Amino acid sequence: MSTTINDGASSSQPQPPKERPARLARSAGVVSLAVMGSRVLGLVREQVFAAFFGASREYDAFLTAFRIPNLLRDLFAEGALSTAFVTTFSQTLEKKGEAEAWRLANLVLNALLIILSVITIIGIIIAPYIVDWIAPGFRAVEGKTELTITMTRIMFPFLLMVALAAVAMGILNAKNVFGIPASASTFFNIGSIVGGLLCAYLLAPEYTGEVLAHLLGRQGGEQVYSHLAARAVIGISIGTLIGGMLQFLIQVPSLRAVGYYYRPILSFSDAGVKQVMALMGPAIIGASAAQVNVFVNSNFASYLGDGPVSWLAYAFRFMQFPIGVFGVAIGTVTLPAISRSIANKNIPEFRNTLSQALGLVFLLCIPSAVGLIILAEPIIGAIYQHGRFTAFDTQQTAAALSCYALGLAGYAAIKVLAPAFYALNDARTPMLISLGSIATNFVLNWTFVRVLGLGHRGLAFSTSLVIIINFALLLILMRRRISRIEGRRLARSLVKISLASTAMALCCWLISSQIASFAGNASLLMRIINLGASISVGVVVLYVACRLLRVEELEMAVTAVAGRLRKRR
């Protein structure tokens, strides 16, 4: 049941104070820094795995196997649960106090553990059928399906671990503690890298030793024990479980600090639990629709031979850097604030907070998208082109990244806009839009891949188009829901930021192309120099252009940074 909006009744309430935008930006900045550290380590993780496995049969199998528990994580843990829980917990905290909020947290946690334990057991049993459904093309490559099934079974308990982490994150965010939970995924990456490589070495010492020797330049690397790569990649899947556990454990001290204590209580009839479940139902369906699109993409890619699944995964992994640092960070700090606004029936505050958050997304993500398109190849080359990851892999991954980047701003904005519907107790609208995207995605994939022959580029481009359509529909429906959404101000900011980003793009392209023409991009050092010079000048040009165009969101960000610096003095 959705909340009824009566703007006339609430318009007499005072407008939000001028400090609110800066406070939003400051909180988003804390999360952004934490997420940035995690994303950097995530890139290191992908870089390490790329060096050990490249775009190979084994890594295709690992990515597909991990996608299955990762899907359920998005459905039951970090996606639907996180949004539904933060909304309900924040409103309970605002209306009924801490005692009821802690009770709700324990009820939800215990119910979740029971439900997800059953799902995990079932998933391990039916893993062969799941893999055949997701990647039927793997049967054409000897041993690929069997390896994927084995790793799927190993990684299914990852779902339980991230569910614990998601509830902990929701509690801390609702209590306005953002840094530690945002840093939790850093420990997932640490556990995945260290634990994964250690397990890989224990299972296949010859393979890992040969690759390490090749990376260190001690041997030519001509004869890699490829028949042992499957055992090594199984070690990486075990490391994923280690990382998942660390992601939860790092948050436990902070939970105790804010007053939370675990209690073994259970009640599916509690009003708060019912509200969480009511919001989760449509959210799960909506998230399922989004993940069906991912599986459809995987299905198309599985018929394109060895490589496309990995190229798309590497490219989208890099896309998750700005999505996490900007979109997820802003959405994380916005949801508790707008949930409290709804609890207090303060619609002007809700509208203003949401509009400011979307403006920040545009400021940060449109230039990021343009930069990724212009500098895709040197970026991918600098990060991934080592060991078994070849120059050809760099070109193909960069092409996918450029296509994905077209939808970056829309993807990040959805991270802010979709949870706003949940704050209004309306999970149905995002669900319906997500369901509608399934047909759109399939038609676009078929057109771009089967008809136009664009291969994996077509899959990435299709994803971007679907994301942009989804964002546009959500924005239109939100505007209708709350009467207005400061659309003219957002449109002005969008135009100004796009103009500033164009100026930045021209400078980045000129500098990058000149460096490449004079010195080339063959060596890692030259790729790093190219990126350093292009990005540095591009950021300066973007800042100056935004200043000249008087972009409001830039002032908000600068005020937030200045406020944090004053506090540190």
MORA-V779321 format. One record per backbone hydrogen bond with DSSP energy under -0.5 kcal/mol. NH is the residue of the N-H (numbers start at 1). CO is the residue of the C=O. Records with the same first field share a line. If there is no record, write none. Layout:
NH=CO + CO
This chain:
3=424
6=4
10=6
11=7
13=10
20=17
22=18
23=19
24=20
25=21
26=22
27=23
28=24
29=25
30=26
31=27
32=28
33=29
34=30
35=31
36=32
37=33
38=34
39=35
40=36
41=37
42=38
43=39
44=40
45=41
46=42
47=43
48=44
49=45
50=46
51=47
52=48
53=49
54=49 + 50
56=54
60=56
61=57
62=58
63=59
64=60
65=61
66=62
67=63
68=64 + 65
69=65
70=66
71=67
72=68
73=69
74=70
75=71
76=72
77=72 + 73
78=73
79=73
80=74
82=77
83=79
84=80
85=81
86=82
87=83
88=84
89=85
90=86
91=87
92=88
93=89
94=90
95=91
96=92
97=92 + 93
101=97
102=98
103=99
104=100
105=101
106=102
107=103
108=104
109=105
110=106
111=107
112=108
113=109
114=110
115=111
116=112
117=113
118=114
119=115
120=116
121=117
122=118
123=119
124=120
125=121
126=122
127=124
129=126
130=126
131=127
132=128
133=129
134=130
135=131
138=135
139=136
140=137
141=138
142=140
144=141
145=141
147=143
148=144
149=145
150=146
151=147
152=148
153=149
154=150
155=151
156=152
158=155
159=156
160=157
161=157
162=158
163=159
164=160
165=161
166=162
167=163
168=164
169=165
170=166
171=167
172=168
173=169
174=170
175=171
176=173
177=172
178=176
182=178
183=179
184=180 + 181
186=183
187=183 + 184
188=184
189=185
190=186
191=187
192=188
193=189
194=190
195=190 + 191
196=191 + 192
197=193
198=194
199=195
200=196
201=197
202=198
203=199
204=200
208=204
209=205
210=206
211=207
212=208
213=209
214=210
215=211
216=212
217=214
218=213
219=213
224=222
226=224
228=225
229=226
232=228
233=229
234=230
235=231
236=232
237=233
238=234
239=235
240=236
241=237 + 238
242=238
243=239
244=240
245=241
246=242
247=243
248=244 + 245
249=245
250=246
251=248
252=248 + 249
253=249
255=251
256=252
257=253
258=254
259=256
260=255
265=263
270=267
274=270
275=271
276=272
277=273
278=274
279=275
280=276
281=277
282=278
283=279
284=280
285=281
286=282
287=283
288=284
289=285
290=286
291=287
292=288
293=289
294=290
295=291
296=292
297=293
298=294
299=295
300=296
301=297
302=298
303=299 + 300
304=301
305=302
311=307
312=308
313=309
314=310
315=311
316=312
317=313
318=314
319=315
320=316
321=318
322=318
323=319
324=320
325=321
326=322
327=322
328=323
329=324
330=326
331=327
332=328
333=329
334=330
335=331
336=332
337=333
338=334
339=335
340=336
341=337
342=338
343=339
344=340
345=342
346=341
347=345
350=346
351=347
352=348
353=349
354=350
355=351
356=352
357=353
358=354
359=355
360=356
361=357
362=358
363=359
364=360
365=361
366=362
368=364
369=365
370=366
371=367
372=368
373=369
374=370
375=371
376=373
379=375
380=376
381=377
382=378
383=379
384=380
385=380 + 381
386=384
388=51
389=386
390=388
394=390
395=391
396=392
397=393
398=394
399=395
400=396
401=397
402=398
403=399
404=400
405=401
406=402 + 403
407=404
408=405
411=407
412=408
413=409
414=410
415=411
416=412 + 413
417=413
418=414
420=416
421=417 + 418
422=418
423=419
424=420
425=422
426=421
431=427
432=428
433=429
434=430
435=431
436=432
437=433
438=434 + 435
439=435
440=436
441=437
442=438
443=439
444=440
445=441
446=442
447=443
448=444
449=445
450=445 + 446
451=446
452=447
454=448
457=454
458=454 + 455
459=455
460=456
461=457
462=458
463=459
464=460
465=461
466=462
467=463
468=464
469=465
470=466
471=467
472=468
473=469
474=470
475=471
476=472
477=473
478=474
479=475
480=476
481=477
482=478
483=480
484=482
490=486
491=487
492=488
493=489
494=490
495=491
496=492
497=493
498=494
499=495
500=496
501=497
502=498
503=499
504=500
505=501
506=502
507=503
508=504
509=505
510=506
511=507
512=508
513=509
514=510
515=511
516=512
517=513
518=514
519=515
520=515 + 516
527=523
528=524
529=525
530=526
531=527
532=528
533=529
534=530
535=531
536=532
537=533
538=534
539=535
540=536
541=537
542=538
543=539
544=540
545=541
546=542
547=543
548=544
549=545
550=547
551=546
552=550
554=551
555=551
556=552
557=553
558=554
559=555
560=556
561=557
562=558
563=559
564=560
565=561
566=562
567=563
568=564
569=565
